[in-house]
């Protein structure tokens, strides 16, 4: 197998795992903002609305990240782009949520950027390699079918001649 594909597969696996784990953390983070608001900074000023609203937004994005992470495991292109979109939205939401818990939000935002990098930089390479392998496999099957038909025709001719 191509060494680039191995490296790319590692990045895709990393991105998928981090997307799922980051989604779980976002779910917990969102629920903490909704039900335990005193855990966060009390002097935080948000771009719009309040801590509970941002808690629900982060919670929803966490659920979406977990679903997208499991969808990326299927290997389809739409799932990869869903993961990129969810990670991007989660990074922006964490940026807006940074007033409540700055270091945590910056860390999760950075991890989401790594997820986006892994899914965009190596996902298309993996898809191209898989397409090439499937084309090669289909060519091999066609060759085997043709050889089988030729052999069958030859045996039919021999049985008719006898």
C-alpha positions in Angstrom: 0.0 0.0 0.0 1.1 3.6 -0.7 2.8 5.2 2.3 0.8 8.4 1.7 -2.4 6.4 2.0 -1.2 4.9 5.3 -0.5 8.4 6.7 -3.8 9.7 5.3 -5.7 6.8 6.9 -4.1 7.6 10.2 -5.2 11.3 9.9 -8.7 10.2 9.0 -8.9 7.8 12.0 -7.5 10.5 14.2 -10.0 13.1 12.9 -12.9 10.7 13.4 -11.9 9.7 16.9 -11.3 13.4 17.9 -14.6 14.4 16.3 -16.5 11.8 18.4 -14.6 12.6 21.6 -14.8 16.4 21.1 -18.5 16.0 20.4 -18.9 14.1 23.7 -17.0 16.9 25.5 -19.2 19.5 23.8 -22.3 17.7 25.0 -21.0 17.7 28.6 -19.9 21.4 28.2 -23.3 22.4 26.9 -25.2 20.6 29.6 -23.0 22.2 32.2 -23.7 25.6 30.8 -27.5 24.9 30.9 -27.8 23.2 34.3 -24.7 24.4 36.3 -24.1 28.0 35.1 -22.1 28.9 38.2 -19.3 26.6 36.9 -18.5 29.2 34.3 -17.3 32.8 34.5 -20.0 35.0 36.0 -18.6 38.2 34.3 -18.8 36.8 30.8 -20.4 39.0 28.1 -21.7 37.1 25.0 -22.1 38.3 21.5 -25.8 37.6 21.7 -28.1 36.0 24.2 -26.9 34.4 27.4 -25.0 31.4 28.8 -28.0 29.0 28.7 -28.6 29.7 25.0 -24.9 29.1 24.2 -25.1 25.9 26.3 -27.9 24.6 24.1 -26.0 25.6 20.9 -22.9 23.8 22.1 -24.9 20.8 23.2 -26.5 20.6 19.7 -23.2 20.9 17.9 -21.8 18.2 20.2 -24.6 15.8 19.2 -24.0 16.7 15.6 -20.2 16.1 16.0 -20.8 12.6 17.4 -23.2 11.7 14.6 -20.8 13.1 12.0 -17.9 11.2 13.6 -19.7 7.9 13.3 -20.8 8.8 9.8 -17.1 9.4 8.8 -16.4 5.8 9.8 -18.5 4.7 6.8 -15.9 6.3 4.5 -18.4 8.2 2.3 -17.5 11.6 0.9 -20.7 13.3 2.2 -19.9 12.1 5.8 -16.4 13.6 5.5 -17.8 17.0 4.4 -20.4 16.8 7.2 -17.6 16.3 9.7 -15.8 19.3 8.2 -18.9 21.5 8.5 -19.7 20.4 12.0 -16.1 20.9 13.2 -16.1 24.3 11.6 -19.3 25.3 13.3 -18.1 23.9 16.6 -14.9 25.9 16.3 -16.9 29.1 15.7 -19.3 28.3 18.5 -16.3 27.7 20.9 -14.9 31.0 19.9 -18.2 32.7 20.8 -18.3 30.6 24.0 -14.8 31.5 25.0 -15.9 34.2 27.4 -17.4 31.6 29.7 -14.4 29.2 29.8 -11.5 30.7 27.8 -8.8 28.0 27.9 -11.2 25.1 27.4 -12.8 26.8 24.5 -9.5 27.6 22.8 -8.3 24.0 23.3 -11.5 22.6 21.7 -11.3 25.2 18.9 -7.8 24.0 18.1 -8.8 20.4 18.1 -11.6 21.2 15.7 -9.1 22.9 13.4 -7.0 19.7 13.4 -10.1 17.7 12.6 -10.8 20.0 9.6 -7.2 19.6 8.4 -7.2 15.8 8.7 -10.6 15.4 6.9 -9.8 17.9 4.1 -6.1 17.2 3.5 -6.2 13.4 3.5 -9.8 12.5 2.9 -9.7 13.2 -0.8 -6.5 11.2 -1.2 -8.0 8.2 0.6 -11.1 8.4 -1.7 -8.9 8.6 -4.8 -6.9 5.6 -3.7 -10.1 3.6 -2.9 -11.5 4.5 -6.3 -8.4 3.4 -8.1 -8.3 0.1 -6.1 -12.0 -0.5 -6.9 -11.4 0.1 -10.6 -8.4 -2.2 -10.6 -10.5 -4.9 -8.8 -13.4 -4.5 -11.3 -10.8 -4.8 -14.2 -9.5 -8.0 -12.6 -13.1 -9.4 -12.3 -13.8 -8.6 -15.9 -10.6 -10.3 -16.9 -11.6 -13.4 -14.8 -15.1 -13.4 -16.3 -13.7 -13.2 -19.9 -11.2 -16.1 -19.1 -14.0 -18.1 -17.7 -16.2 -17.6 -20.7 -13.3 -18.4 -23.1 -12.6 -21.6 -21.1 -16.3 -22.5 -21.1 -16.5 -21.9 -24.9 -13.5 -24.0 -25.5 -14.9 -26.9 -23.4 -18.2 -26.6 -25.2 -16.5 -26.8 -28.6 -14.5 -29.9 -27.4 -17.6 -31.6 -26.3 -19.4 -30.9 -29.5 -16.4 -32.2 -31.5 -16.3 -35.4 -29.6 
